[in-house]
Amino acid sequence: MSSLNKTSIPSEQHSLLAPQPSAEERKRARWLSAELERHNYLYHTLDAPEISDEQYDALFRELTDLEERWPGLRSPHSPTLRVGGGLLDGLAKKAHRRRMYGLDNVFSDEDWRDFVERMRRAWDAELNGPLPLEFWCDPKLDGLALEIIYEHGVLREALTRGDGETGEVVTEAVRTIRTVPLRLRGEGPFPSRLEVRGEVVMFKKDFAALNEQQQALGRKVFANPRNAAAGTLRQLDISITESRPLRFLAYSLGEAAWAPAEPCPSQHELMERLTAYGFLTPPDGRLCAGPDEVEAYAAWVREHRQDFPMEIDGAVAKQDNLEAQEALGFTARAPRFAVAFKFPAMQAETLLTGIDIQVGRTGVLTPVAVLEPVPVGGVMVSRATLHNEDEIRARDVRVGDTVMVQRAGDVIPEVVGPVLAKRPPEAVEFVFPHTCPACGETVHREPGEAAWRCDNLSCPAVRLRAISHFVSKAGLDIQGVGQKWIAQLVNSGRVQSPADLFTLKAEELLGFERMGEVLAQKFVDALDEARHTATLPRLISALGIRHVGEQTARLLAGQFRDLDELGRADGESLQALPDVGPEVAASIRNFFESPANRAQLARFRELGLWPQSPLVPFAPSGGAENGVEAAQDGPLRGKNVLFTGSLSLPRGRAQRLAEAAGAVLAGSVNKKLDYLVVGDKPGGKLDKAQALGVAVLDEAGFRALLAASGITLDASE
């Protein structure tokens, strides 16, 4: 349905002596608000409109007129708040109270049965009784993960998934999504806080129409519905977000404070509750009575994949019993109670017209197939990976071949192999180059490795990709410092290393194409802010150490004070950490033993880019983290801590306090757990901890350990 331009909401309070709306006007405004939201729900969520667009617009105009005349009539969930009209300065970031995990994948029924067996092994039958084996299953949506926070039934805030721990605040954009309730439907009572998680998607038909519109206007078309949804939600111009057909489908919760509402005991009842609250949920969800039914469901979804209105790339199976979900807990990466069936990649035939060699940030030479553009699973593919020299030989791929292309994991296009019946006589084997195409230096291939590498630290391709990674989302995540600007700076010779970025002056940038005074200053300001606010996990990830991604960077930052301490760690100490094997440890040691890398780290220190970990004691010069001065030493340093039940503090706040005291947050109750901090209604974790002999703390005991670590809370806490 169409809508009118949003009007501003006056912030001043009107005097009680000023004219007031009549009782009839108040009643009419409440009725209009409720009626418009009812029709909005019928139209956008149920696809069952009762009135025409013209009739809807007439009601909308009447409510808008009333709210303009009497601003006090506009409720926090008025339908007029759905219309995007403002420009945002930027997207703020905020920590999730509970981490948003991804899902592990299975690719066959055998993999699924192995997952169920791992679930059985992780289950404590003596403590919890028999493992429930009912599963809630639904299609795996290919969209953008989102968390929408409701307090007493009213939408208060929305965050993207981000890195799982911290997301971007997109509240104003989410208000414009017509399938998102501004106020939960029903009479209540509603939970005092409910973090609803799900996926923002764009239906296939809406995506096709949007691309047709973009093309007609001479604008860039989107590669796939997921990119279109993600780009739309993160728009700073809310009117653009409002104009595009996004939909939110809910499928799980983050933190939930159910009182005074009744909690849900199972996943399938939770899905019913979310539907009753006014949310769309993934279509064709089903309760399966056991592992065999889950296999049958996944096969059915795969068979009907093309019939779903949105792009899907698999099916999800979740333990239906919510207490069992809590008891099973999480690994470092994913829940133990849920898994995604990933479907075989979608394939298409096309012509291989050439093979390019790309040089990555670690110097690896990667062959890339140049293809005649072909649609694969809703995405137009013109380039695809060939992995390495051995893969090219094993698949016998030649320029001029007709090849099969697929989207591996429905994300990265790859060449499966040639269609030999269509091979032309002039097709010849590809000879992998033994010199770097970017710098001309000789490349080498280590025994036992598949990759050819360029070890020239001055190679422009290596330098460009390393610096691009440094500022990217996987690195310091510096907004506004994109790859195109990095390419210009590197190609000009002004930036030779990441450290050079922090010496740039605004006036130097004015000579670059499309760089004006305002943009140049924002560019420099963004770098300066990153220099002062970068965290140790971010900096470790940004360094581009081979085999060290964001998860390992967080682990290392949880054990070492700063880069000096990490650089002094020997291989044995590193391998004592979870998920750090000989190869990762050797890679870390090689990085810190490089004279060029040590010189760069020295420059970082000189420039003031030298964060210390919030998870271990700061040096005396260290600052505060999350409003808490980090502990110099104390009884929680290095201890594994887990929280359960309801505390007087928000869970996220308690966890950050524990981290500031040097603790490492655990994901489940096990023999390595040092402390279980227990609030009201702790559930099965308390019984399991007592059975294992784990030390149990109440909130007073936890606060006492914080105080012993030198961390004092505000009086209000």
CORURGI-V755809 format. One record per residue. N is the residue number from 0. RES is the residue in three letters. SS is DSSP state (H for helix, E for strand, - for the rest). BURIAL is b if it has 9 or more other ideal C-beta (glycine too) atoms within 8 Angstrom, else e. Layout:
# CORURGI-V755809
n = {N,N}
res = {RES,RES}
ss = {SS,SS}
burial = {BURIAL,BURIAL}
This chain:
# CORURGI-V755809
n = {0,1,2,3,4,5,6,7,8,9,10,11,12,13,14,15,16,17,18,19,20,21,22,23,24,25,26,27,28,29,30,31,32,33,34,35,36,37,38,39,40,41,42,43,44,45,46,47,48,49,50,51,52,53,54,55,56,57,58,59,60,61,62,63,64,65,66,67,68,69,70,71,72,73,74,75,76,77,78,79,80,81,82,83,84,85,86,87,88,89,90,91,92,93,94,95,96,97,98,99,100,101,102,103,104,105,106,107,108,109,110,111,112,113,114,115,116,117,118,119,120,121,122,123,124,125,126,127,128,129,130,131,132,133,134,135,136,137,138,139,140,141,142,143,144,145,146,147,148,149,150,151,152,153,154,155,156,157,158,159,160,161,162,163,164,165,166,167,168,169,170,171,172,173,174,175,176,177,178,179,180,181,182,183,184,185,186,187,188,189,190,191,192,193,194,195,196,197,198,199,200,201,202,203,204,205,206,207,208,209,210,211,212,213,214,215,216,217,218,219,220,221,222,223,224,225,226,227,228,229,230,231,232,233,234,235,236,237,238,239,240,241,242,243,244,245,246,247,248,249,250,251,252,253,254,255,256,257,258,259,260,261,262,263,264,265,266,267,268,269,270,271,272,273,274,275,276,277,278,279,280,281,282,283,284,285,286,287,288,289,290,291,292,293,294,295,296,297,298,299,300,301,302,303,304,305,306,307,308,309,310,311,312,313,314,315,316,317,318,319,320,321,322,323,324,325,326,327,328,329,330,331,332,333,334,335,336,337,338,339,340,341,342,343,344,345,346,347,348,349,350,351,352,353,354,355,356,357,358,359,360,361,362,363,364,365,366,367,368,369,370,371,372,373,374,375,376,377,378,379,380,381,382,383,384,385,386,387,388,389,390,391,392,393,394,395,396,397,398,399,400,401,402,403,404,405,406,407,408,409,410,411,412,413,414,415,416,417,418,419,420,421,422,423,424,425,426,427,428,429,430,431,432,433,434,435,436,437,438,439,440,441,442,443,444,445,446,447,448,449,450,451,452,453,454,455,456,457,458,459,460,461,462,463,464,465,466,467,468,469,470,471,472,473,474,475,476,477,478,479,480,481,482,483,484,485,486,487,488,489,490,491,492,493,494,495,496,497,498,499,500,501,502,503,504,505,506,507,508,509,510,511,512,513,514,515,516,517,518,519,520,521,522,523,524,525,526,527,528,529,530,531,532,533,534,535,536,537,538,539,540,541,542,543,544,545,546,547,548,549,550,551,552,553,554,555,556,557,558,559,560,561,562,563,564,565,566,567,568,569,570,571,572,573,574,575,576,577,578,579,580,581,582,583,584,585,586,587,588,589,590,591,592,593,594,595,596,597,598,599,600,601,602,603,604,605,606,607,608,609,610,611,612,613,614,615,616,617,618,619,620,621,622,623,624,625,626,627,628,629,630,631,632,633,634,635,636,637,638,639,640,641,642,643,644,645,646,647,648,649,650,651,652,653,654,655,656,657,658,659,660,661,662,663,664,665,666,667,668,669,670,671,672,673,674,675,676,677,678,679,680,681,682,683,684,685,686,687,688,689,690,691,692,693,694,695,696,697,698,699,700,701,702,703,704,705,706,707,708,709,710,711,712,713,714,715,716}
res = {MET,SER,SER,LEU,ASN,LYS,THR,SER,ILE,PRO,SER,GLU,GLN,HIS,SER,LEU,LEU,ALA,PRO,GLN,PRO,SER,ALA,GLU,GLU,ARG,LYS,ARG,ALA,ARG,TRP,LEU,SER,ALA,GLU,LEU,GLU,ARG,HIS,ASN,TYR,LEU,TYR,HIS,THR,LEU,ASP,ALA,PRO,GLU,ILE,SER,ASP,GLU,GLN,TYR,ASP,ALA,LEU,PHE,ARG,GLU,LEU,THR,ASP,LEU,GLU,GLU,ARG,TRP,PRO,GLY,LEU,ARG,SER,PRO,HIS,SER,PRO,THR,LEU,ARG,VAL,GLY,GLY,GLY,LEU,LEU,ASP,GLY,LEU,ALA,LYS,LYS,ALA,HIS,ARG,ARG,ARG,MET,TYR,GLY,LEU,ASP,ASN,VAL,PHE,SER,ASP,GLU,ASP,TRP,ARG,ASP,PHE,VAL,GLU,ARG,MET,ARG,ARG,ALA,TRP,ASP,ALA,GLU,LEU,ASN,GLY,PRO,LEU,PRO,LEU,GLU,PHE,TRP,CYS,ASP,PRO,LYS,LEU,ASP,GLY,LEU,ALA,LEU,GLU,ILE,ILE,TYR,GLU,HIS,GLY,VAL,LEU,ARG,GLU,ALA,LEU,THR,ARG,GLY,ASP,GLY,GLU,THR,GLY,GLU,VAL,VAL,THR,GLU,ALA,VAL,ARG,THR,ILE,ARG,THR,VAL,PRO,LEU,ARG,LEU,ARG,GLY,GLU,GLY,PRO,PHE,PRO,SER,ARG,LEU,GLU,VAL,ARG,GLY,GLU,VAL,VAL,MET,PHE,LYS,LYS,ASP,PHE,ALA,ALA,LEU,ASN,GLU,GLN,GLN,GLN,ALA,LEU,GLY,ARG,LYS,VAL,PHE,ALA,ASN,PRO,ARG,ASN,ALA,ALA,ALA,GLY,THR,LEU,ARG,GLN,LEU,ASP,ILE,SER,ILE,THR,GLU,SER,ARG,PRO,LEU,ARG,PHE,LEU,ALA,TYR,SER,LEU,GLY,GLU,ALA,ALA,TRP,ALA,PRO,ALA,GLU,PRO,CYS,PRO,SER,GLN,HIS,GLU,LEU,MET,GLU,ARG,LEU,THR,ALA,TYR,GLY,PHE,LEU,THR,PRO,PRO,ASP,GLY,ARG,LEU,CYS,ALA,GLY,PRO,ASP,GLU,VAL,GLU,ALA,TYR,ALA,ALA,TRP,VAL,ARG,GLU,HIS,ARG,GLN,ASP,PHE,PRO,MET,GLU,ILE,ASP,GLY,ALA,VAL,ALA,LYS,GLN,ASP,ASN,LEU,GLU,ALA,GLN,GLU,ALA,LEU,GLY,PHE,THR,ALA,ARG,ALA,PRO,ARG,PHE,ALA,VAL,ALA,PHE,LYS,PHE,PRO,ALA,MET,GLN,ALA,GLU,THR,LEU,LEU,THR,GLY,ILE,ASP,ILE,GLN,VAL,GLY,ARG,THR,GLY,VAL,LEU,THR,PRO,VAL,ALA,VAL,LEU,GLU,PRO,VAL,PRO,VAL,GLY,GLY,VAL,MET,VAL,SER,ARG,ALA,THR,LEU,HIS,ASN,GLU,ASP,GLU,ILE,ARG,ALA,ARG,ASP,VAL,ARG,VAL,GLY,ASP,THR,VAL,MET,VAL,GLN,ARG,ALA,GLY,ASP,VAL,ILE,PRO,GLU,VAL,VAL,GLY,PRO,VAL,LEU,ALA,LYS,ARG,PRO,PRO,GLU,ALA,VAL,GLU,PHE,VAL,PHE,PRO,HIS,THR,CYS,PRO,ALA,CYS,GLY,GLU,THR,VAL,HIS,ARG,GLU,PRO,GLY,GLU,ALA,ALA,TRP,ARG,CYS,ASP,ASN,LEU,SER,CYS,PRO,ALA,VAL,ARG,LEU,ARG,ALA,ILE,SER,HIS,PHE,VAL,SER,LYS,ALA,GLY,LEU,ASP,ILE,GLN,GLY,VAL,GLY,GLN,LYS,TRP,ILE,ALA,GLN,LEU,VAL,ASN,SER,GLY,ARG,VAL,GLN,SER,PRO,ALA,ASP,LEU,PHE,THR,LEU,LYS,ALA,GLU,GLU,LEU,LEU,GLY,PHE,GLU,ARG,MET,GLY,GLU,VAL,LEU,ALA,GLN,LYS,PHE,VAL,ASP,ALA,LEU,ASP,GLU,ALA,ARG,HIS,THR,ALA,THR,LEU,PRO,ARG,LEU,ILE,SER,ALA,LEU,GLY,ILE,ARG,HIS,VAL,GLY,GLU,GLN,THR,ALA,ARG,LEU,LEU,ALA,GLY,GLN,PHE,ARG,ASP,LEU,ASP,GLU,LEU,GLY,ARG,ALA,ASP,GLY,GLU,SER,LEU,GLN,ALA,LEU,PRO,ASP,VAL,GLY,PRO,GLU,VAL,ALA,ALA,SER,ILE,ARG,ASN,PHE,PHE,GLU,SER,PRO,ALA,ASN,ARG,ALA,GLN,LEU,ALA,ARG,PHE,ARG,GLU,LEU,GLY,LEU,TRP,PRO,GLN,SER,PRO,LEU,VAL,PRO,PHE,ALA,PRO,SER,GLY,GLY,ALA,GLU,ASN,GLY,VAL,GLU,ALA,ALA,GLN,ASP,GLY,PRO,LEU,ARG,GLY,LYS,ASN,VAL,LEU,PHE,THR,GLY,SER,LEU,SER,LEU,PRO,ARG,GLY,ARG,ALA,GLN,ARG,LEU,ALA,GLU,ALA,ALA,GLY,ALA,VAL,LEU,ALA,GLY,SER,VAL,ASN,LYS,LYS,LEU,ASP,TYR,LEU,VAL,VAL,GLY,ASP,LYS,PRO,GLY,GLY,LYS,LEU,ASP,LYS,ALA,GLN,ALA,LEU,GLY,VAL,ALA,VAL,LEU,ASP,GLU,ALA,GLY,PHE,ARG,ALA,LEU,LEU,ALA,ALA,SER,GLY,ILE,THR,LEU,ASP,ALA,SER,GLU}
ss = {-,-,-,-,-,-,-,-,-,-,-,-,-,-,-,-,-,-,-,-,-,-,H,H,H,H,H,H,H,H,H,H,H,H,H,H,H,H,H,H,H,H,H,H,H,-,-,-,-,-,-,-,H,H,H,H,H,H,H,H,H,H,H,H,H,H,H,H,H,-,H,H,H,-,-,-,-,-,H,H,H,H,-,-,-,-,E,-,-,-,-,-,E,E,E,-,-,-,-,-,-,E,-,-,E,E,-,-,H,H,H,H,H,H,H,H,H,H,H,H,H,H,-,-,H,H,H,H,-,-,-,-,-,-,E,E,E,E,E,E,E,-,-,E,E,E,E,E,E,E,E,-,-,E,E,E,E,E,E,E,-,-,-,-,-,E,E,E,E,-,H,H,H,H,H,-,-,-,-,-,-,-,E,-,-,-,-,-,-,-,-,-,E,E,E,E,E,E,E,E,E,-,-,H,H,H,H,H,H,H,H,H,H,H,H,H,-,-,-,-,-,-,-,-,H,H,H,H,H,H,H,H,H,-,-,-,E,H,H,H,H,H,H,-,-,-,E,E,E,E,E,E,E,E,E,E,E,-,-,-,-,-,-,-,-,E,H,H,H,H,H,H,H,H,H,H,-,-,-,E,E,-,-,-,-,E,E,E,-,-,H,H,H,H,H,H,H,H,H,H,H,H,H,-,H,H,H,-,-,-,-,E,E,E,E,E,E,E,E,-,E,H,H,H,H,H,H,H,-,E,-,-,-,E,E,-,-,E,E,E,E,E,-,-,-,-,E,E,E,E,E,E,E,E,E,E,E,E,E,-,-,-,-,E,E,E,E,E,E,E,E,E,E,E,E,E,-,-,E,E,E,E,E,E,E,-,-,-,H,H,H,H,H,H,H,-,-,E,-,-,-,E,E,E,E,E,E,E,-,-,-,E,E,E,E,E,E,E,-,H,H,H,-,-,-,-,-,-,E,-,-,-,-,-,E,-,-,-,-,-,-,E,-,E,-,-,-,-,-,-,-,E,E,-,-,-,-,-,-,H,H,H,H,H,H,H,H,H,H,H,H,-,-,-,-,-,-,-,-,-,-,-,H,H,H,H,H,H,H,H,H,H,-,-,-,-,-,H,H,H,H,-,-,-,-,H,H,H,H,-,-,-,-,-,-,-,H,H,H,H,H,H,H,H,H,H,H,H,H,H,H,H,H,-,-,H,H,H,H,H,H,H,-,-,-,-,-,-,-,H,H,H,H,H,H,H,H,-,-,-,-,-,H,H,H,H,H,H,-,-,H,H,H,H,H,-,-,-,-,-,-,H,H,H,H,H,H,H,H,H,H,H,H,-,H,H,H,H,H,H,H,H,H,H,H,H,H,-,-,-,-,-,-,-,-,-,-,-,-,-,-,-,-,E,E,-,-,E,E,-,-,-,-,-,-,-,-,-,-,E,E,E,E,E,-,E,-,-,-,-,H,H,H,H,H,H,H,H,H,H,-,-,-,E,E,-,-,-,-,-,-,-,-,-,E,E,E,E,-,E,-,-,-,H,H,H,H,H,H,H,H,H,-,-,E,E,E,-,H,H,H,H,H,H,H,H,H,H,-,-,-,-,-,-,-,-,-}
burial = {b,e,e,b,e,b,b,e,e,e,e,e,e,e,e,e,e,e,e,e,b,e,e,e,b,b,e,b,b,e,e,b,b,e,b,b,b,e,b,b,b,b,b,b,b,e,e,e,b,e,e,e,e,e,e,b,b,e,b,b,b,b,b,b,e,b,b,e,e,b,b,e,b,b,e,e,b,b,b,b,b,b,b,b,e,e,e,b,e,e,b,e,e,b,e,b,b,b,e,b,b,e,b,b,b,b,e,e,e,e,b,b,b,b,b,b,e,b,b,e,e,b,b,e,e,e,e,b,e,e,b,e,e,b,b,b,b,b,b,b,b,b,b,b,b,b,b,b,b,b,e,e,b,b,b,e,b,b,b,b,b,b,e,b,e,e,b,b,b,b,b,b,b,b,b,b,b,b,b,b,b,b,b,b,e,e,e,e,e,b,b,b,b,b,b,b,b,b,b,b,b,b,b,b,e,b,b,e,b,b,b,e,e,b,b,e,e,e,e,e,e,b,e,b,b,b,b,b,b,b,b,b,b,b,b,b,b,b,e,b,b,b,e,b,e,b,b,b,b,b,b,e,b,b,b,b,b,b,e,e,b,e,e,e,e,b,b,b,b,b,b,e,b,b,b,e,b,b,b,e,b,b,e,e,b,e,b,b,e,b,b,e,b,b,b,b,b,b,e,e,b,b,e,e,b,e,e,b,e,b,b,b,b,b,b,b,b,b,b,b,b,b,b,b,b,b,b,b,b,b,e,e,e,b,b,b,b,b,b,b,b,b,b,e,b,b,b,b,b,b,b,b,e,e,b,e,b,b,b,b,b,e,b,b,b,b,b,b,b,b,b,e,e,b,e,b,b,b,b,e,b,e,b,b,b,b,b,b,b,e,b,b,e,e,b,e,b,b,b,b,b,b,b,b,b,b,b,b,e,b,e,e,b,b,b,b,e,b,b,e,e,e,b,e,e,e,b,e,e,b,e,b,b,e,e,b,e,b,b,e,b,e,b,e,b,e,e,e,e,e,b,b,b,b,e,b,e,e,b,b,b,b,b,b,b,b,b,b,b,b,b,b,e,b,b,b,b,b,e,e,b,e,e,e,b,b,b,b,b,b,e,e,e,e,b,e,b,b,b,b,b,b,e,b,e,b,e,e,b,b,e,b,e,e,b,e,e,e,b,b,b,b,b,b,e,b,b,b,e,b,b,e,e,b,b,b,b,b,b,b,b,b,b,b,b,e,e,b,e,b,b,b,b,b,b,b,b,b,b,b,b,b,b,e,b,b,b,e,b,e,b,e,e,b,b,e,b,e,b,b,e,e,e,b,b,b,b,b,b,b,b,b,e,e,e,e,b,b,e,b,b,e,b,b,b,e,b,e,b,e,b,b,b,b,b,b,b,b,e,e,e,e,e,e,b,b,e,b,b,b,b,e,e,b,e,b,b,e,b,b,b,b,b,b,b,e,b,e,b,e,b,b,b,b,b,b,b,b,b,b,b,b,b,b,b,b,e,b,b,e,e,e,b,e,b,b,b,b,b,e,e,b,b,b,b,b,b,b,b,b,b,b,e,b,e,b,b,b,b,e,b,b,b,e,b,b,b,e,b,b,b,e,e,e,e,e,e}
